[in-house]
Amino acid sequence: RIRLAGRAVSPRAKALGLRARLTLWYGGVLLAILLVFGALSYAALRWTLQSDVDSTLLVVAQVVRDTGYPRGSALTDSEARLRALLGPDFFDRFLRLLDPEGVTDPETPAAGSRVLPFSVEARANARRGLPTFETVRTESGEPVRVLTMPVMRNGRLVNLIQVGIPLRRTHEALNQYLRTLLALIPLGLGLATAGGALVARRALSPVGAMSRTARRITAADLTERIPARGAGDELDHLAETLNAMLVRLEAAFVQVRRFAADAAHELRTPLTALRGELEVGLRSDRSPEEYRRVLRSVLESVERLVRLAEDLLVLSRASSGGLVRSGPVDLETLVLGALDAGARLAQGRGVTVRLVAVAPAVVSGDAVALERALLNLVDNAVRYTPAGGRVELSAGPADGWVEISVQDSGPGILPADVERAFEPFVRLEAGRAKAPEGTGLGLAIARSIVEAHGGTLTLESTAEAGSRFTIRLPRS
């Protein structure tokens, strides 16, 4: 059981699955569509039936007007003609003739025994010569659709024809249609929801297969991939994305394992030397001078271990962006500082370090970290350049970027080894001979720092023709 906000929640009370949510959403949207469709169709049917009733009333009124609405017993003949013209349903209609004041003509009694109301609105429209359609209720409460049509002669109102049809059958038809909708909408919703659940289950089955495959993939074996169906849809795109992520994870795990193995190897060498020196010093009594020599050798091994530990820490922090602190960094100051440090490193080696060109520019980043990256490149160039060679620095803006280059006249690097030179603990054969005390982390640290600043570090080199390292940073 899980406790949330002071309440114990059962694992069963968890969120609905994606398939259930899709089914519910589909059912809800379909229900809304069916309700809107039902309401619109009901309104359209109601309007159609009322239009038919109004059309019938208008025809009856026109027939009565055209027959001359005779008085007395002749009205019965008019009704007979109406029945012949309008069909057997005429008996369900009301008909009466009114004088201009709305009073029933005593010589022309209304058809049927029920009296139709005569509203104020109908009276006002009749005076203007306009017909009036309205729904009224008789004395018994029955709804009736009524048409009041004025009869004009020479622009003067002479009579009124009032025709009515009970709306009982219209209401029955509407009620029957409403009952049909109330029966069909739930049925259609249930069938459509069941079909939607089946479709969602089938559509999401590849996701379940992907999930099962992903659960089988562990850090111990990242070679398995999620199979794609070949349909070219979103699920295949998801599978491709996950496989690309697995490729990157596999490469990262391989790099981490290799890094750990290389670090252990680099640490084991000075530790082994340190242990051997201590064991030799303890085998027998020695003079103070011999002990001092052993301690100096031990101190050198300890210093190498300290440098290696610091380099590993810097590489880890640079790879995670922990070294980057945003601030303005003056390019000229940075390069001149590296030039001075390179000159001190080159003393006694017969290597010339000089500045070719520098232009004022400002970049944003961590001045200490960028200085370390540039010093690593200068130190690398000085170490691998033979006596009589040169190391040249240049810097300046270029197309919205700032470029810093360090070029040496050393032995160079084969094209196949250019990218390997930036891998941690990788020291090429020429490098091992020129600088056996190195750890192989300088270039890796430099690239990590530059990339953490949003820049790039590239190497152009040709065997026996020297190397050129180029830092590109976004210009502030």
C-alpha positions as CSV (number, residue, x, y, z in Angstrom):
1,R,0.0,0.0,0.0
2,I,1.2,3.5,-0.8
3,R,0.6,6.5,1.5
4,L,-0.3,9.8,-0.2
5,A,-1.2,13.0,1.7
6,G,-1.7,11.0,4.9
7,R,-4.0,8.4,3.3
8,A,-3.2,4.8,2.4
9,V,-3.8,4.2,-1.2
10,S,-4.2,0.7,-2.5
11,P,-2.1,-0.3,-5.6
12,R,-5.3,-1.1,-7.3
13,A,-6.3,2.6,-7.2
14,K,-3.8,3.5,-9.8
15,A,-4.3,5.5,-12.9
16,L,-6.1,4.0,-15.9
17,G,-4.0,2.5,-18.6
18,L,-3.5,4.2,-22.0
19,R,-5.9,1.8,-23.7
20,A,-8.6,2.6,-21.1
21,R,-8.1,6.3,-21.4
22,L,-8.2,6.2,-25.2
23,T,-11.4,4.2,-25.0
24,L,-13.0,6.6,-22.6
25,W,-11.9,9.6,-24.6
26,Y,-13.3,8.0,-27.8
27,G,-16.6,7.2,-26.1
28,G,-16.9,10.7,-24.6
29,V,-16.2,12.4,-27.9
30,L,-18.6,10.0,-29.7
31,L,-21.3,10.6,-27.1
32,A,-21.0,14.4,-27.5
33,I,-21.2,14.0,-31.3
34,L,-24.3,11.8,-31.0
35,L,-26.0,14.2,-28.6
36,V,-25.3,17.2,-30.9
37,F,-26.4,15.2,-34.0
38,G,-29.6,14.1,-32.2
39,A,-30.4,17.6,-31.0
40,L,-29.9,19.0,-34.5
41,S,-31.9,16.3,-36.2
42,Y,-34.7,16.7,-33.7
43,A,-34.8,20.4,-34.3
44,A,-34.7,19.9,-38.1
45,L,-37.6,17.4,-37.9
46,R,-39.6,19.8,-35.7
47,W,-39.0,22.6,-38.2
48,T,-39.9,20.4,-41.2
49,L,-43.1,19.2,-39.6
50,Q,-44.1,22.7,-38.6
51,S,-43.4,24.0,-42.1
52,D,-45.6,21.2,-43.5
53,V,-48.4,22.2,-41.2
54,D,-48.0,25.9,-42.1
55,S,-48.0,25.0,-45.8
56,T,-51.2,23.0,-45.3
57,L,-52.9,25.8,-43.5
58,L,-51.9,28.3,-46.2
59,V,-53.4,26.0,-48.9
60,V,-56.6,25.6,-47.0
61,A,-57.0,29.3,-46.5
62,Q,-56.3,30.0,-50.1
63,V,-58.9,27.4,-51.2
64,V,-61.5,28.9,-49.0
65,R,-60.7,32.4,-50.2
66,D,-60.7,31.4,-53.8
67,T,-64.1,29.7,-53.5
68,G,-65.7,32.9,-52.4
69,Y,-66.3,31.6,-48.8
70,P,-70.2,31.3,-49.4
71,R,-72.6,31.9,-46.7
72,G,-75.2,29.7,-45.1
73,S,-75.5,26.1,-46.3
74,A,-73.1,26.8,-49.1
75,L,-70.3,26.6,-46.6
76,T,-71.0,22.9,-46.4
77,D,-70.3,22.7,-50.2
78,S,-67.0,24.5,-49.6
79,E,-66.0,22.0,-47.0
80,A,-66.9,19.2,-49.3
81,R,-64.7,20.6,-52.0
82,L,-61.9,21.1,-49.5
83,R,-62.2,17.4,-48.4
84,A,-62.0,16.4,-52.0
85,L,-59.0,18.6,-52.6
86,L,-57.0,18.0,-49.4
87,G,-57.9,14.4,-48.7
88,P,-59.5,12.5,-45.9
89,D,-57.5,14.3,-43.2
90,F,-59.5,17.5,-43.6
91,F,-61.8,16.5,-40.8
92,D,-59.0,17.2,-38.3
93,R,-58.8,20.9,-39.3
94,F,-60.7,23.9,-38.0
95,L,-62.2,26.5,-40.2
96,R,-64.2,29.7,-39.5
97,L,-64.9,33.0,-41.2
98,L,-64.7,36.3,-39.3
99,D,-65.7,39.9,-40.0
100,P,-63.1,42.7,-39.9
101,E,-63.7,43.0,-36.1
102,G,-62.9,39.4,-35.5
103,V,-66.5,38.4,-34.8
104,T,-67.7,35.1,-36.2
105,D,-70.2,35.5,-39.0
106,P,-73.5,33.9,-37.6
107,E,-74.4,32.8,-41.1
108,T,-71.1,31.0,-41.6
109,P,-70.5,28.8,-38.5
110,A,-67.1,27.3,-37.9
111,A,-66.3,23.9,-39.1
112,G,-66.5,21.7,-36.0
113,S,-67.6,22.6,-32.6
114,R,-64.3,23.9,-31.3
115,V,-63.7,27.7,-31.3
116,L,-60.2,29.0,-32.3
117,P,-58.8,31.9,-30.3
118,F,-58.2,35.2,-32.0
119,S,-55.1,37.0,-30.6
120,V,-54.3,40.6,-30.5
121,E,-51.2,40.0,-32.7
122,A,-53.4,38.4,-35.4
123,R,-55.8,41.3,-35.2
124,A,-53.0,43.9,-35.6
125,N,-51.4,42.0,-38.6
126,A,-54.8,41.6,-40.3
127,R,-55.3,45.4,-40.3
128,R,-52.0,45.7,-42.2
129,G,-53.1,42.9,-44.6
130,L,-50.5,40.3,-43.2
131,P,-51.3,36.7,-42.4
132,T,-50.4,35.4,-38.9
133,F,-49.1,31.9,-38.0
134,E,-49.3,31.1,-34.3
135,T,-49.6,28.2,-31.9
136,V,-52.5,28.5,-29.5
137,R,-54.4,26.3,-27.1
138,T,-58.1,25.6,-27.2
139,E,-60.4,25.7,-24.2
140,S,-59.6,22.0,-23.6
141,G,-55.8,22.8,-23.6
142,E,-55.1,21.1,-26.9
143,P,-52.3,22.8,-28.9
144,V,-53.4,24.0,-32.3
145,R,-51.5,25.7,-35.2
146,V,-53.6,28.6,-36.4
147,L,-53.4,30.7,-39.6
148,T,-55.3,34.0,-39.7
149,M,-55.5,35.3,-43.3
150,P,-57.1,38.7,-44.1
151,V,-59.3,39.1,-47.2
152,M,-58.7,42.5,-48.8
153,R,-60.8,44.3,-51.4
154,N,-59.7,47.5,-52.9
155,G,-57.2,47.9,-50.1
156,R,-59.9,47.4,-47.4
157,L,-60.2,44.5,-45.0
158,V,-63.5,42.8,-45.6
159,N,-63.2,39.4,-43.9
160,L,-60.8,37.1,-42.0
161,I,-60.3,33.4,-42.7
162,Q,-59.1,31.4,-39.7
163,V,-57.8,27.9,-40.3
164,G,-56.3,25.6,-37.6
165,I,-54.8,22.1,-37.3
166,P,-54.3,20.3,-34.0
167,L,-50.6,19.5,-33.3
168,R,-51.4,16.2,-31.7
169,R,-50.0,14.1,-34.5
170,T,-47.0,16.3,-34.9
171,H,-46.1,16.0,-31.2
172,E,-46.6,12.2,-31.4
173,A,-44.2,12.0,-34.4
174,L,-41.7,14.1,-32.5
175,N,-42.0,12.0,-29.3
176,Q,-41.6,8.8,-31.3
177,Y,-38.5,10.2,-32.9
178,L,-37.2,11.2,-29.5
179,R,-37.8,7.8,-28.1
180,T,-36.0,6.3,-31.1
181,L,-33.0,8.5,-30.4
182,L,-32.9,7.7,-26.7
183,A,-32.8,4.0,-27.7
184,L,-30.3,4.1,-30.5
185,I,-27.8,6.5,-29.0
186,P,-26.8,4.3,-26.1
187,L,-26.8,1.3,-28.3
188,G,-24.6,2.9,-30.9
189,L,-22.4,4.3,-28.1
190,G,-21.9,0.9,-26.6
191,L,-21.1,-0.8,-29.9
192,A,-18.7,2.0,-30.9
193,T,-17.0,2.0,-27.5
194,A,-16.5,-1.8,-27.7
195,G,-15.1,-1.4,-31.2
196,G,-12.8,1.5,-30.1
197,A,-11.5,-0.7,-27.3
198,L,-10.6,-3.4,-29.7
199,V,-9.0,-1.0,-32.1
200,A,-7.0,0.7,-29.2
201,R,-5.9,-2.8,-28.0
202,R,-4.7,-3.7,-31.5
203,A,-3.0,-0.4,-32.1
204,L,-1.2,-0.4,-28.8
205,S,-0.1,-4.0,-29.0
206,P,3.3,-3.0,-30.6
207,V,3.9,-0.7,-27.6
208,G,3.5,-3.7,-25.3
209,A,6.0,-5.6,-27.4
210,M,8.4,-2.6,-27.2
211,S,8.0,-2.5,-23.5
212,R,8.7,-6.2,-23.1
213,T,11.8,-5.9,-25.2
214,A,13.0,-2.8,-23.3
215,R,12.6,-4.6,-20.0
216,R,15.0,-7.4,-21.3
217,I,17.7,-4.8,-22.1
218,T,20.1,-4.3,-19.2
219,A,23.4,-2.5,-18.7
220,A,25.1,-5.9,-19.0
221,D,23.8,-6.4,-22.5
222,L,22.9,-3.4,-24.6
223,T,23.2,-5.1,-28.0
224,E,19.5,-6.1,-28.3
225,R,17.3,-3.7,-30.3
226,I,13.6,-3.0,-30.5
227,P,12.2,-4.4,-33.8
228,A,10.3,-2.1,-36.1
229,R,7.2,-3.2,-38.0
230,G,8.2,-1.5,-41.3
231,A,4.9,0.4,-41.5
232,G,6.7,3.8,-41.4
233,D,4.2,5.2,-38.8
234,E,4.7,6.9,-35.4
235,L,5.4,3.6,-33.7
236,D,8.2,2.8,-36.1
237,H,9.6,6.3,-35.5
238,L,9.5,5.6,-31.7
239,A,11.3,2.3,-32.2
240,E,14.0,4.0,-34.3
241,T,14.3,6.7,-31.6
242,L,14.7,4.2,-28.8
243,N,17.2,2.2,-30.9
244,A,19.3,5.3,-31.5
245,M,19.2,6.0,-27.8
246,L,20.3,2.4,-27.1
247,V,23.2,2.9,-29.5
248,R,24.3,6.0,-27.7
249,L,23.9,4.3,-24.3
250,E,25.9,1.3,-25.5
251,A,28.7,3.6,-26.7
252,A,28.6,5.5,-23.4
253,F,28.8,2.3,-21.4
254,V,31.7,1.0,-23.5
255,Q,33.5,4.3,-23.0
256,V,32.8,4.3,-19.3
257,R,34.1,0.7,-19.0
258,R,37.2,1.5,-21.0
259,F,37.7,4.7,-19.1
260,A,37.5,2.8,-15.8
261,A,39.9,0.1,-17.1
262,D,42.4,2.7,-18.3
263,A,42.2,4.7,-15.1
264,A,42.8,1.6,-13.1
265,H,45.8,0.8,-15.3
266,E,47.2,4.3,-15.0
267,L,46.7,4.2,-11.2
268,R,48.2,0.8,-10.8
269,T,51.6,1.7,-12.4
270,P,52.6,4.5,-10.0
271,L,51.1,2.5,-7.1
272,T,53.1,-0.5,-8.0
273,A,56.3,1.6,-8.3
274,L,55.5,3.3,-5.0
275,R,55.0,-0.1,-3.3
276,G,58.3,-1.5,-4.7
277,E,60.3,1.5,-3.6
278,L,58.9,1.3,-0.1
279,E,59.6,-2.5,0.1
280,V,63.2,-1.9,-1.1
281,G,63.7,0.8,1.4
282,L,62.5,-1.4,4.3
283,R,64.5,-4.6,3.4
284,S,67.5,-3.5,5.4
285,D,69.0,-0.6,7.3
286,R,70.1,2.2,5.1
287,S,71.9,5.5,5.5
288,P,70.0,8.7,5.8
289,E,71.1,9.7,2.3
290,E,69.6,6.5,0.9
291,Y,66.4,7.0,2.8
292,R,66.2,10.5,1.4
293,R,66.6,9.2,-2.1
294,V,63.9,6.6,-1.6
295,L,61.6,9.3,-0.2
296,R,62.2,11.6,-3.1
297,S,61.3,8.8,-5.5
298,V,58.2,8.1,-3.5
299,L,57.3,11.8,-3.5
300,E,57.6,11.8,-7.3
301,S,55.2,8.8,-7.5
302,V,52.8,10.5,-5.1
303,E,52.9,13.7,-7.2
304,R,52.1,11.7,-10.3
305,L,49.1,10.1,-8.5
306,V,47.9,13.5,-7.4
307,R,48.1,15.0,-10.9
308,L,46.3,12.0,-12.3
309,A,43.5,12.3,-9.6
310,E,43.2,16.0,-10.4
311,D,43.0,15.4,-14.1
312,L,40.3,12.7,-13.6
313,L,38.3,15.1,-11.4
314,V,38.6,17.9,-14.0
315,L,37.7,15.6,-16.8
316,S,34.6,14.4,-14.9
317,R,33.5,18.0,-14.0
318,A,34.2,19.3,-17.5
319,S,32.2,16.5,-19.2
320,S,29.2,17.3,-16.9
321,G,29.5,21.0,-17.4
322,G,30.4,21.6,-13.7
323,L,33.4,23.8,-14.6
324,V,31.5,26.4,-16.7
325,R,30.7,29.7,-14.9
326,S,29.4,32.4,-17.2
327,G,31.3,35.6,-17.4
328,P,33.2,37.7,-19.9
329,V,36.6,36.4,-20.9
330,D,39.0,38.7,-22.8
331,L,40.6,36.7,-25.7
332,E,43.8,38.7,-25.8
333,T,44.5,38.3,-22.0
334,L,43.8,34.5,-22.3
335,V,46.2,34.0,-25.3
336,L,49.0,36.2,-23.8
337,G,48.8,34.2,-20.5
338,A,49.1,30.9,-22.5
339,L,52.0,32.4,-24.5
340,D,53.9,33.2,-21.3
341,A,53.3,29.8,-19.8
342,G,54.3,28.1,-23.0
343,A,57.6,30.1,-23.1
344,R,58.4,28.9,-19.6
345,L,57.6,25.3,-20.5
346,A,59.9,25.6,-23.6
347,Q,62.9,26.7,-21.7
348,G,65.7,24.1,-22.0
349,R,63.9,22.2,-24.7
350,G,65.1,24.3,-27.7
351,V,61.5,25.1,-28.8
352,T,60.4,28.5,-29.8
353,V,56.9,29.7,-28.7
354,R,55.7,32.8,-30.4
355,L,52.5,34.8,-31.0
356,V,51.6,35.2,-34.7
357,A,48.5,37.4,-34.4
358,V,45.8,38.2,-31.9
359,A,42.7,40.5,-32.3
360,P,40.5,41.9,-29.5
361,A,37.4,39.8,-28.8
362,V,35.3,38.7,-25.9
363,V,33.8,35.3,-25.2
364,S,31.4,34.2,-22.4
365,G,32.4,31.4,-20.1
366,D,34.8,30.3,-17.3
367,A,38.2,32.1,-17.7
368,V,40.0,29.5,-15.5
369,A,38.6,26.5,-17.4
370,L,39.4,28.1,-20.8
371,E,42.9,28.9,-19.7
372,R,43.4,25.3,-18.6
373,A,42.2,24.0,-22.0
374,L,44.5,26.3,-23.9
375,L,47.5,25.5,-21.6
376,N,46.9,21.8,-22.2
377,L,47.2,22.4,-26.0
378,V,50.3,24.5,-25.6
379,D,51.9,22.0,-23.2
380,N,51.0,19.2,-25.6
381,A,52.6,21.1,-28.5
382,V,55.8,22.0,-26.6
383,R,56.2,18.4,-25.3
384,Y,55.9,16.8,-28.8
385,T,57.9,19.4,-30.7
386,P,61.6,18.4,-31.2
387,A,64.4,20.8,-30.4
388,G,64.8,23.6,-33.0
389,G,61.0,23.5,-33.7
390,R,58.4,26.1,-33.0
391,V,54.9,26.5,-31.5
392,E,52.8,29.4,-32.9
393,L,49.6,30.9,-31.3
394,S,47.0,33.0,-33.1
395,A,43.6,34.2,-32.2
396,G,40.8,36.4,-33.5
397,P,37.1,36.7,-34.5
398,A,35.8,34.7,-37.5
399,D,32.1,34.8,-38.7
400,G,30.5,35.3,-35.3
401,W,32.9,32.9,-33.7
402,V,36.3,33.3,-31.9
403,E,39.1,31.0,-33.2
404,I,42.2,30.2,-31.2
405,S,44.9,28.0,-32.9
406,V,47.9,26.3,-31.6
407,Q,50.3,25.0,-34.3
408,D,53.5,23.1,-33.8
409,S,56.2,21.6,-36.1
410,G,56.2,18.2,-34.3
411,P,56.0,14.8,-35.9
412,G,52.3,15.1,-36.6
413,I,49.6,12.5,-36.4
414,L,48.3,10.0,-38.9
415,P,44.8,10.8,-40.2
416,A,43.5,7.5,-38.7
417,D,44.6,8.6,-35.2
418,V,43.2,12.2,-35.2
419,E,40.0,11.4,-33.3
420,R,41.7,8.8,-31.1
421,A,44.1,11.5,-29.8
422,F,41.1,13.1,-27.9
423,E,40.1,9.9,-26.1
424,P,41.1,9.6,-22.4
425,F,44.4,7.7,-21.7
426,V,45.1,7.4,-25.4
427,R,48.8,8.1,-26.0
428,L,50.1,7.4,-29.5
429,E,53.5,5.8,-30.0
430,A,55.2,9.0,-30.9
431,G,53.7,10.6,-27.8
432,R,55.0,7.8,-25.5
433,A,58.5,8.3,-26.8
434,K,58.5,12.1,-26.5
435,A,56.7,12.5,-23.2
436,P,56.7,9.2,-21.2
437,E,55.5,11.0,-18.0
438,G,52.2,12.0,-19.5
439,T,48.8,10.5,-18.6
440,G,46.9,11.0,-21.9
441,L,44.2,13.2,-20.4
442,G,45.3,16.6,-21.6
443,L,43.5,16.7,-24.9
444,A,40.4,14.9,-23.5
445,I,40.1,17.6,-20.8
446,A,40.6,20.4,-23.3
447,R,37.9,19.1,-25.7
448,S,35.4,18.6,-22.8
449,I,36.0,22.2,-21.5
450,V,35.5,23.7,-25.0
451,E,32.4,21.6,-25.7
452,A,31.0,22.7,-22.3
453,H,31.3,26.3,-23.6
454,G,29.3,25.4,-26.7
455,G,32.4,25.4,-28.9
456,T,34.5,22.8,-30.8
457,L,38.1,21.6,-30.7
458,T,39.5,20.2,-33.9
459,L,42.8,18.8,-35.0
460,E,44.4,19.1,-38.5
461,S,47.6,17.1,-38.8
462,T,49.9,15.4,-41.3
463,A,52.6,12.9,-40.5
464,E,56.0,14.5,-40.2
465,A,54.4,18.0,-40.9
466,G,53.2,19.1,-37.5
467,S,49.7,19.6,-36.0
468,R,47.2,22.4,-35.7
469,F,44.6,22.5,-32.9
470,T,41.8,25.0,-33.4
471,I,39.3,26.1,-30.7
472,R,36.1,27.7,-31.9
473,L,33.9,29.5,-29.3
474,P,30.8,31.6,-29.7
475,R,31.6,35.3,-29.7
476,S,30.0,37.2,-26.9
